């Protein structure tokens, strides 16, 4: 099974010149996001040109703008991006890598927030951004070093929802026919 490798800021310097340390346990709390001050259509255009597609079903966040976006990575991974409306015309971009929603393992999968992957897309499309630390309510001026993160795929091979649903329906029909007495 494949694994996904990424990095996430560990030691950071905030705008005031103070240093802070993001512990490994805090990564899942997803305190970091990318802040941009442009129209959402420009961000959406950049994401779509990079192969992202709109997500039809998702758990929406309270200030989320429209639907999220996802992009398939190496099997079974996908990147999920949400745009959130902030004050003063700012848009926060939250992104995470997780098992694709195409597979049943998505429900209880490992996931990790990602910063640099989305940052490189924004740079490619010449969109300026800053990294925002929501817990500190400060912009990060410098990343000094990073955590190395490895997401391991489940030991069982990924099971697509459609195949599982088809098997359940077929089995249910067989048992219904048996119960009714046509079998």
N, C-alpha and C positions, 0 to 999 in steps of 0.2 A: 504494500500500500504506500501511497506517496505521503510525504510530509511537506509542510509549508514552513519556510524559514523567513523570518522578518526581524526587524530591529525596532525598538521603541525607546524614546528618551529615558535616560536613567539619572544623570546629573545635569541639571539645567541652571542657567543664569536668567533671572527675570529682569525686566527693564530697569528696575531700581538698582541693579548691580548685585543683588543678593543671590546666593546659590541655594538650590533646593535639591532634594534627592527623592526620586520616585521609586518606592519600594516595589519589588516584584508582585506583592499581593495587591498593590494599588492599580496595577495595569488593567485588571478586569473592570475597575470602577469607571474607566474611560473618561478621565478628567480632561484629556487633551482633545482639541479640535482645531481645524483650520478656519480662520476667519477671513472673509473676503468682503469687499465693498464694491460689488458690481451687480448688474442685473442677473436675476436667476436664469434667464434665458441663455446668457453667455456660458454659465456653468453647465447647464443642461446640454448645450451644443457641444461643449468640450467633452463631456462624459459620453454622449452618444457617438461622437467621432472616434472615441477610444474603444467602442464595442459594448458599452453598457446598454442595458435595456430597462424599461420601466418595470417595476415589480407590481404585480396585480394584487397579491395578498400579503400583508405584513402587519406587524404590531406597530401602529403609528405613534409617534411621540407627540406630546401636546402642542408644541410650536412648529411641527413639521410642515414644510411647504410641499403640497401635493404628495405624490407617491415617491417611494425610494427608487434606487437604481441598482441593478446587479450585473456582474460580469463573471462569466465562467472562467475559472483559472484551470490549472492542471487538475484532472479528475482526482478527487471529488470536491474540490474547493471552489468557492465563489466569493467575490468581494461584494459587500452590500454597502451602499452609500445613501445617507439621508441628508437633506438640506433642511436646516432649522432657521426660522426667522428670529433674529435678535433685535435689540433696540438700535436706533440711529442708522437704519438702513443696512446693517451688517447681516451677513448670512454665515451661519456656522455649518461646516461640513464634517459630519461624523461618518467614519468608515470602519468596517470590520471584515475580517476574513472568517468564514465559517464553512461547514459542510453545506453543499448546495441544497437548496430547498427542493430540488428534484428528488432527493433521497429521503427515506424515512428516518435515517439517522440524524437528519437536520434538527429534529426536535430536541435531542439531548446532546448535541455535538459540542466539541470544544470550539472556542472562538477567541479571536484576539482583535483589539482595535488596531488600526494601522494609520500611520501619519505620513510616512515618507512616500508610500506608493501613490497616494492621492496628490501629495505635494509635487511629485515629478510630473504628473499629468497637468497640474495647474501651471507649472513652469514651462512645459512644452507648449502650452497655449497662451503663454505670456500673461497669465493672470496672477496678479500680486496677492500674496496671502501672508498672514502672521499666525503663529501657533499660540493658541489661547489655553491657559490653564484655568479651568472653571473653579476648581477648589480654592486656588490662590487669588482668583479674579485678577490675573495679571497676564500680560503677553510674555512669551519666552523670547529673550534676546539671543541666547546662545545655547546650543546643546553641546555639552562637554563630552559625555560618553553615552553609550546605549546599552540596553538589555538585549541579549540575543534570545529570540523566541523561536521555539520549534513547536509547531502544531502537528501532532501525529493523527493520522486518519484512524478510524475504528478498525479493530482487528477483523471484524466481519466485512465481507465485500459490500459496497454500497447497494442498497436495495431500492430501486425506483418505486415511487408511490403508485404509478400506473399499473405496474406488474402486480404489486401487492393488492391493489384494489380489484383488479381483474380476477386474481386467485380467490379472494374473499367472496366476491359476487358469484363466481362459478361454484364454489363450495357451498354457499348458501342455497343456491338454486337446486343443487343435487340433494341436499338435506331436506329442502322444502318438498321436492318431488317425492322423496322417500317417505316423508311425513304424511303427505296427501294420499300416497298409495299408488302413484303412477309408476313407481320403480319396482 
